[in-house]
Amino acid sequence: MSGAASAGVPSEGMGDQQTGPSFLMRVLAVLILAVAAWFLFKVVISVVAGIAWFVAVVVAIVGVIWAVRTLT
């Protein structure tokens, strides 16, 4: 074994080996990321909408209380 092969440098015959994930695995990973991003986006939008409804209800109650006190 030469010094270059033992140092992690590939030898001439190793050019045929695949070094990364296959094309289909990459496509699958992109699809999973897209679905996860869509799901998380929907969750965030739902949380924001829920908070907005809560704030709207609180503002309406405070407005009713203020109006009743002003008229009496």
Biopython code that builds the backbone (N, CA, C, O; Angstrom):
import numpy as np
from Bio.PDB.StructureBuilder import StructureBuilder

atoms = [
    (1, "MET", "N", (0.854, -1.170, 0.000)),
    (1, "MET", "CA", (0.000, 0.000, 0.000)),
    (1, "MET", "C", (0.895, 1.226, 0.000)),
    (1, "MET", "O", (1.827, 1.325, 0.797)),
    (2, "SER", "N", (0.608, 2.156, -0.893)),
    (2, "SER", "CA", (1.445, 3.345, -0.978)),
    (2, "SER", "C", (0.984, 4.376, 0.037)),
    (2, "SER", "O", (-0.077, 4.230, 0.644)),
    (3, "GLY", "N", (1.779, 5.412, 0.218)),
    (3, "GLY", "CA", (1.461, 6.468, 1.178)),
    (3, "GLY", "C", (0.236, 7.265, 0.769)),
    (3, "GLY", "O", (-0.499, 7.722, 1.644)),
    (4, "ALA", "N", (-0.018, 7.454, -0.525)),
    (4, "ALA", "CA", (-1.165, 8.232, -0.984)),
    (4, "ALA", "C", (-2.468, 7.498, -0.699)),
    (4, "ALA", "O", (-3.455, 8.122, -0.310)),
    (5, "ALA", "N", (-2.484, 6.174, -0.890)),
    (5, "ALA", "CA", (-3.700, 5.408, -0.656)),
    (5, "ALA", "C", (-4.038, 5.359, 0.832)),
    (5, "ALA", "O", (-5.210, 5.395, 1.204)),
    (6, "SER", "N", (-3.025, 5.277, 1.674)),
    (6, "SER", "CA", (-3.296, 5.215, 3.105)),
    (6, "SER", "C", (-3.667, 6.575, 3.675)),
    (6, "SER", "O", (-4.210, 6.635, 4.778)),
    (7, "ALA", "N", (-3.396, 7.670, 2.969)),
    (7, "ALA", "CA", (-3.715, 9.015, 3.445)),
    (7, "ALA", "C", (-5.122, 9.441, 3.050)),
    (7, "ALA", "O", (-5.505, 10.583, 3.301)),
    (8, "GLY", "N", (-5.892, 8.563, 2.446)),
    (8, "GLY", "CA", (-7.262, 8.896, 2.087)),
    (8, "GLY", "C", (-7.411, 9.404, 0.673)),
    (8, "GLY", "O", (-8.517, 9.770, 0.274)),
    (9, "VAL", "N", (-6.355, 9.441, -0.093)),
    (9, "VAL", "CA", (-6.417, 9.876, -1.483)),
    (9, "VAL", "C", (-6.860, 8.686, -2.307)),
    (9, "VAL", "O", (-6.242, 7.626, -2.213)),
    (10, "PRO", "N", (-7.926, 8.816, -3.130)),
    (10, "PRO", "CA", (-8.414, 7.666, -3.890)),
    (10, "PRO", "C", (-7.395, 7.235, -4.940)),
    (10, "PRO", "O", (-6.697, 8.063, -5.526)),
    (11, "SER", "N", (-7.326, 5.949, -5.160)),
    (11, "SER", "CA", (-6.443, 5.431, -6.197)),
    (11, "SER", "C", (-7.125, 5.565, -7.552)),
    (11, "SER", "O", (-8.286, 5.967, -7.625)),
    (12, "GLU", "N", (-6.425, 5.236, -8.608)),
    (12, "GLU", "CA", (-6.945, 5.434, -9.963)),
    (12, "GLU", "C", (-8.159, 4.568, -10.258)),
    (12, "GLU", "O", (-8.989, 4.976, -11.071)),
    (13, "GLY", "N", (-8.310, 3.420, -9.661)),
    (13, "GLY", "CA", (-9.391, 2.501, -9.971)),
    (13, "GLY", "C", (-10.695, 2.806, -9.253)),
    (13, "GLY", "O", (-11.682, 2.102, -9.468)),
    (14, "MET", "N", (-10.736, 3.816, -8.419)),
    (14, "MET", "CA", (-11.930, 4.093, -7.621)),
    (14, "MET", "C", (-12.853, 5.132, -8.259)),
    (14, "MET", "O", (-13.773, 5.609, -7.593)),
    (15, "GLY", "N", (-12.645, 5.494, -9.504)),
    (15, "GLY", "CA", (-13.446, 6.518, -10.156)),
    (15, "GLY", "C", (-14.869, 6.085, -10.453)),
    (15, "GLY", "O", (-15.720, 6.940, -10.700)),
    (16, "ASP", "N", (-15.166, 4.784, -10.440)),
    (16, "ASP", "CA", (-16.489, 4.282, -10.770)),
    (16, "ASP", "C", (-17.450, 4.305, -9.588)),
    (16, "ASP", "O", (-18.652, 4.125, -9.785)),
    (17, "GLN", "N", (-16.971, 4.518, -8.386)),
    (17, "GLN", "CA", (-17.834, 4.468, -7.209)),
    (17, "GLN", "C", (-18.685, 5.730, -7.103)),
    (17, "GLN", "O", (-18.251, 6.831, -7.442)),
    (18, "GLN", "N", (-19.909, 5.532, -6.621)),
    (18, "GLN", "CA", (-20.832, 6.650, -6.442)),
    (18, "GLN", "C", (-20.532, 7.309, -5.097)),
    (18, "GLN", "O", (-20.442, 6.628, -4.076)),
    (19, "THR", "N", (-20.376, 8.639, -5.095)),
    (19, "THR", "CA", (-19.974, 9.322, -3.877)),
    (19, "THR", "C", (-21.142, 9.964, -3.144)),
    (19, "THR", "O", (-21.012, 10.250, -1.953)),
    (20, "GLY", "N", (-22.273, 10.204, -3.793)),
    (20, "GLY", "CA", (-23.402, 10.862, -3.154)),
    (20, "GLY", "C", (-24.678, 10.074, -3.345)),
    (20, "GLY", "O", (-24.672, 8.994, -3.935)),
    (21, "PRO", "N", (-25.784, 10.625, -2.837)),
    (21, "PRO", "CA", (-27.066, 9.938, -3.005)),
    (21, "PRO", "C", (-27.492, 9.931, -4.474)),
    (21, "PRO", "O", (-27.081, 10.784, -5.260)),
    (22, "SER", "N", (-28.314, 8.962, -4.819)),
    (22, "SER", "CA", (-28.771, 8.860, -6.194)),
    (22, "SER", "C", (-29.747, 9.994, -6.523)),
    (22, "SER", "O", (-30.230, 10.705, -5.642)),
    (23, "PHE", "N", (-30.014, 10.130, -7.809)),
    (23, "PHE", "CA", (-30.925, 11.180, -8.262)),
    (23, "PHE", "C", (-32.318, 10.997, -7.659)),
    (23, "PHE", "O", (-32.943, 11.973, -7.245)),
    (24, "LEU", "N", (-32.807, 9.759, -7.605)),
    (24, "LEU", "CA", (-34.141, 9.507, -7.045)),
    (24, "LEU", "C", (-34.189, 9.829, -5.558)),
    (24, "LEU", "O", (-35.199, 10.333, -5.066)),
    (25, "MET", "N", (-33.109, 9.544, -4.841)),
    (25, "MET", "CA", (-33.062, 9.875, -3.417)),
    (25, "MET", "C", (-33.085, 11.390, -3.220)),
    (25, "MET", "O", (-33.703, 11.888, -2.279)),
    (26, "ARG", "N", (-32.421, 12.108, -4.097)),
    (26, "ARG", "CA", (-32.435, 13.576, -4.012)),
    (26, "ARG", "C", (-33.832, 14.124, -4.296)),
    (26, "ARG", "O", (-34.289, 15.041, -3.615)),
    (27, "VAL", "N", (-34.509, 13.568, -5.296)),
    (27, "VAL", "CA", (-35.874, 13.999, -5.625)),
    (27, "VAL", "C", (-36.803, 13.703, -4.452)),
    (27, "VAL", "O", (-37.638, 14.534, -4.094)),
    (28, "LEU", "N", (-36.662, 12.526, -3.858)),
    (28, "LEU", "CA", (-37.473, 12.175, -2.698)),
    (28, "LEU", "C", (-37.207, 13.119, -1.531)),
    (28, "LEU", "O", (-38.140, 13.529, -0.841)),
    (29, "ALA", "N", (-35.952, 13.465, -1.308)),
    (29, "ALA", "CA", (-35.606, 14.400, -0.228)),
    (29, "ALA", "C", (-36.217, 15.772, -0.479)),
    (29, "ALA", "O", (-36.713, 16.407, 0.452)),
    (30, "VAL", "N", (-36.187, 16.231, -1.712)),
    (30, "VAL", "CA", (-36.791, 17.531, -2.044)),
    (30, "VAL", "C", (-38.299, 17.482, -1.824)),
    (30, "VAL", "O", (-38.874, 18.433, -1.295)),
    (31, "LEU", "N", (-38.947, 16.390, -2.221)),
    (31, "LEU", "CA", (-40.389, 16.255, -2.015)),
    (31, "LEU", "C", (-40.740, 16.236, -0.527)),
    (31, "LEU", "O", (-41.716, 16.861, -0.113)),
    (32, "ILE", "N", (-39.954, 15.528, 0.274)),
    (32, "ILE", "CA", (-40.210, 15.489, 1.713)),
    (32, "ILE", "C", (-40.026, 16.874, 2.321)),
    (32, "ILE", "O", (-40.823, 17.292, 3.160)),
    (33, "LEU", "N", (-38.993, 17.581, 1.909)),
    (33, "LEU", "CA", (-38.791, 18.941, 2.411)),
    (33, "LEU", "C", (-39.937, 19.865, 2.009)),
    (33, "LEU", "O", (-40.363, 20.707, 2.799)),
    (34, "ALA", "N", (-40.432, 19.712, 0.790)),
    (34, "ALA", "CA", (-41.533, 20.551, 0.327)),
    (34, "ALA", "C", (-42.805, 20.274, 1.124)),
    (34, "ALA", "O", (-43.504, 21.209, 1.514)),
    (35, "VAL", "N", (-43.113, 19.003, 1.369)),
    (35, "VAL", "CA", (-44.305, 18.648, 2.144)),
    (35, "VAL", "C", (-44.173, 19.136, 3.583)),
    (35, "VAL", "O", (-45.129, 19.665, 4.150)),
    (36, "ALA", "N", (-43.003, 18.962, 4.169)),
    (36, "ALA", "CA", (-42.786, 19.420, 5.548)),
    (36, "ALA", "C", (-42.898, 20.935, 5.637)),
    (36, "ALA", "O", (-43.477, 21.452, 6.592)),
    (37, "ALA", "N", (-42.361, 21.651, 4.667)),
    (37, "ALA", "CA", (-42.453, 23.109, 4.662)),
    (37, "ALA", "C", (-43.908, 23.554, 4.521)),
    (37, "ALA", "O", (-44.341, 24.486, 5.200)),
    (38, "TRP", "N", (-44.662, 22.893, 3.645)),
    (38, "TRP", "CA", (-46.085, 23.230, 3.469)),
    (38, "TRP", "C", (-46.846, 22.983, 4.764)),
    (38, "TRP", "O", (-47.652, 23.819, 5.174)),
    (39, "PHE", "N", (-46.604, 21.848, 5.415)),
    (39, "PHE", "CA", (-47.280, 21.511, 6.668)),
    (39, "PHE", "C", (-46.951, 22.531, 7.761)),
    (39, "PHE", "O", (-47.846, 23.014, 8.455)),
    (40, "LEU", "N", (-45.677, 22.853, 7.909)),
    (40, "LEU", "CA", (-45.278, 23.827, 8.930)),
    (40, "LEU", "C", (-45.845, 25.212, 8.627)),
    (40, "LEU", "O", (-46.222, 25.942, 9.544)),
    (41, "PHE", "N", (-45.908, 25.575, 7.352)),
    (41, "PHE", "CA", (-46.506, 26.853, 6.966)),
    (41, "PHE", "C", (-47.975, 26.896, 7.366)),
    (41, "PHE", "O", (-48.450, 27.901, 7.895)),
    (42, "LYS", "N", (-48.693, 25.805, 7.113)),
    (42, "LYS", "CA", (-50.111, 25.755, 7.490)),
    (42, "LYS", "C", (-50.269, 25.848, 9.007)),
    (42, "LYS", "O", (-51.184, 26.517, 9.487)),
    (43, "VAL", "N", (-49.404, 25.198, 9.760)),
    (43, "VAL", "CA", (-49.475, 25.250, 11.224)),
    (43, "VAL", "C", (-49.228, 26.670, 11.709)),
    (43, "VAL", "O", (-49.953, 27.164, 12.574)),
    (44, "VAL", "N", (-48.220, 27.328, 11.167)),
    (44, "VAL", "CA", (-47.909, 28.697, 11.584)),
    (44, "VAL", "C", (-49.068, 29.626, 11.242)),
    (44, "VAL", "O", (-49.445, 30.463, 12.062)),
    (45, "ILE", "N", (-49.633, 29.495, 10.059)),
    (45, "ILE", "CA", (-50.777, 30.329, 9.675)),
    (45, "ILE", "C", (-51.953, 30.073, 10.612)),
    (45, "ILE", "O", (-52.633, 31.021, 11.007)),
    (46, "SER", "N", (-52.208, 28.829, 10.974)),
    (46, "SER", "CA", (-53.306, 28.512, 11.884)),
    (46, "SER", "C", (-53.080, 29.125, 13.262)),
    (46, "SER", "O", (-54.015, 29.659, 13.860)),
    (47, "VAL", "N", (-51.867, 29.057, 13.767)),
    (47, "VAL", "CA", (-51.558, 29.646, 15.073)),
    (47, "VAL", "C", (-51.747, 31.154, 15.032)),
    (47, "VAL", "O", (-52.335, 31.730, 15.948)),
    (48, "VAL", "N", (-51.261, 31.794, 13.991)),
    (48, "VAL", "CA", (-51.411, 33.242, 13.859)),
    (48, "VAL", "C", (-52.888, 33.617, 13.753)),
    (48, "VAL", "O", (-53.319, 34.598, 14.358)),
    (49, "ALA", "N", (-53.658, 32.854, 13.000)),
    (49, "ALA", "CA", (-55.092, 33.125, 12.876)),
    (49, "ALA", "C", (-55.795, 32.943, 14.220)),
    (49, "ALA", "O", (-56.677, 33.727, 14.572)),
    (50, "GLY", "N", (-55.409, 31.915, 14.967)),
    (50, "GLY", "CA", (-55.998, 31.699, 16.293)),
    (50, "GLY", "C", (-55.697, 32.844, 17.242)),
    (50, "GLY", "O", (-56.574, 33.288, 17.983)),
    (51, "ILE", "N", (-54.468, 33.321, 17.224)),
    (51, "ILE", "CA", (-54.101, 34.459, 18.074)),
    (51, "ILE", "C", (-54.871, 35.704, 17.651)),
    (51, "ILE", "O", (-55.328, 36.472, 18.497)),
    (52, "ALA", "N", (-55.014, 35.902, 16.354)),
    (52, "ALA", "CA", (-55.751, 37.075, 15.860)),
    (52, "ALA", "C", (-57.213, 37.015, 16.307)),
    (52, "ALA", "O", (-57.774, 38.036, 16.704)),
    (53, "TRP", "N", (-57.839, 35.831, 16.249)),
    (53, "TRP", "CA", (-59.224, 35.698, 16.708)),
    (53, "TRP", "C", (-59.322, 35.993, 18.197)),
    (53, "TRP", "O", (-60.256, 36.670, 18.628)),
    (54, "PHE", "N", (-58.385, 35.501, 18.986)),
    (54, "PHE", "CA", (-58.385, 35.745, 20.414)),
    (54, "PHE", "C", (-58.268, 37.242, 20.708)),
    (54, "PHE", "O", (-59.004, 37.779, 21.535)),
    (55, "VAL", "N", (-57.345, 37.903, 20.028)),
    (55, "VAL", "CA", (-57.176, 39.350, 20.214)),
    (55, "VAL", "C", (-58.440, 40.085, 19.789)),
    (55, "VAL", "O", (-58.843, 41.036, 20.458)),
    (56, "ALA", "N", (-59.074, 39.673, 18.702)),
    (56, "ALA", "CA", (-60.298, 40.327, 18.243)),
    (56, "ALA", "C", (-61.420, 40.170, 19.269)),
    (56, "ALA", "O", (-62.171, 41.115, 19.509)),
    (57, "VAL", "N", (-61.541, 39.001, 19.870)),
    (57, "VAL", "CA", (-62.580, 38.774, 20.887)),
    (57, "VAL", "C", (-62.308, 39.638, 22.114)),
    (57, "VAL", "O", (-63.229, 40.245, 22.659)),
    (58, "VAL", "N", (-61.049, 39.699, 22.554)),
    (58, "VAL", "CA", (-60.706, 40.527, 23.717)),
    (58, "VAL", "C", (-60.995, 41.997, 23.424)),
    (58, "VAL", "O", (-61.550, 42.692, 24.276)),
    (59, "VAL", "N", (-60.636, 42.479, 22.257)),
    (59, "VAL", "CA", (-60.896, 43.877, 21.886)),
    (59, "VAL", "C", (-62.398, 44.133, 21.838)),
    (59, "VAL", "O", (-62.848, 45.190, 22.280)),
    (60, "ALA", "N", (-63.175, 43.207, 21.320)),
    (60, "ALA", "CA", (-64.628, 43.377, 21.269)),
    (60, "ALA", "C", (-65.221, 43.435, 22.676)),
    (60, "ALA", "O", (-66.093, 44.263, 22.940)),
    (61, "ILE", "N", (-64.760, 42.567, 23.586)),
    (61, "ILE", "CA", (-65.270, 42.582, 24.961)),
    (61, "ILE", "C", (-64.906, 43.888, 25.651)),
    (61, "ILE", "O", (-65.741, 44.489, 26.328)),
    (62, "VAL", "N", (-63.670, 44.326, 25.485)),
    (62, "VAL", "CA", (-63.251, 45.600, 26.083)),
    (62, "VAL", "C", (-64.070, 46.746, 25.495)),
    (62, "VAL", "O", (-64.451, 47.666, 26.219)),
    (63, "GLY", "N", (-64.342, 46.702, 24.209)),
    (63, "GLY", "CA", (-65.155, 47.737, 23.574)),
    (63, "GLY", "C", (-66.575, 47.764, 24.111)),
    (63, "GLY", "O", (-67.134, 48.836, 24.344)),
    (64, "VAL", "N", (-67.161, 46.594, 24.307)),
    (64, "VAL", "CA", (-68.529, 46.525, 24.866)),
    (64, "VAL", "C", (-68.536, 47.066, 26.291)),
    (64, "VAL", "O", (-69.418, 47.846, 26.651)),
    (65, "ILE", "N", (-67.571, 46.665, 27.097)),
    (65, "ILE", "CA", (-67.507, 47.171, 28.466)),
    (65, "ILE", "C", (-67.333, 48.676, 28.490)),
    (65, "ILE", "O", (-67.995, 49.358, 29.271)),
    (66, "TRP", "N", (-66.465, 49.202, 27.659)),
    (66, "TRP", "CA", (-66.256, 50.654, 27.580)),
    (66, "TRP", "C", (-67.542, 51.370, 27.158)),
    (66, "TRP", "O", (-67.909, 52.394, 27.734)),
    (67, "ALA", "N", (-68.227, 50.812, 26.134)),
    (67, "ALA", "CA", (-69.450, 51.449, 25.642)),
    (67, "ALA", "C", (-70.543, 51.438, 26.699)),
    (67, "ALA", "O", (-71.245, 52.435, 26.869)),
    (68, "VAL", "N", (-70.701, 50.317, 27.418)),
    (68, "VAL", "CA", (-71.719, 50.239, 28.477)),
    (68, "VAL", "C", (-71.400, 51.237, 29.584)),
    (68, "VAL", "O", (-72.310, 51.912, 30.064)),
    (69, "ARG", "N", (-70.170, 51.356, 29.999)),
    (69, "ARG", "CA", (-69.800, 52.312, 31.042)),
    (69, "ARG", "C", (-69.979, 53.753, 30.577)),
    (69, "ARG", "O", (-70.345, 54.620, 31.370)),
    (70, "THR", "N", (-69.726, 54.009, 29.316)),
    (70, "THR", "CA", (-69.879, 55.361, 28.800)),
    (70, "THR", "C", (-71.353, 55.750, 28.747)),
    (70, "THR", "O", (-71.692, 56.898, 29.035)),
    (71, "LEU", "N", (-72.228, 54.830, 28.388)),
    (71, "LEU", "CA", (-73.661, 55.146, 28.261)),
    (71, "LEU", "C", (-74.388, 55.181, 29.586)),
    (71, "LEU", "O", (-75.469, 55.766, 29.657)),
    (72, "THR", "N", (-73.859, 54.592, 30.632)),
    (72, "THR", "CA", (-74.569, 54.590, 31.914)),
    (72, "THR", "C", (-74.077, 55.662, 32.842)),
    (72, "THR", "O", (-74.576, 55.788, 33.960)),
]
sb = StructureBuilder()
sb.init_structure("model")
sb.init_model(0)
sb.init_chain("A")
sb.init_seg("    ")
for serial, (resi, resn, name, xyz) in enumerate(atoms, 1):
    if name == "N":
        sb.init_residue(resn, " ", resi, " ")
    sb.init_atom(name, np.array(xyz, "f"), 0.0, 1.0, " ", f" {name:<3s}", serial, name[0])
structure = sb.get_structure()
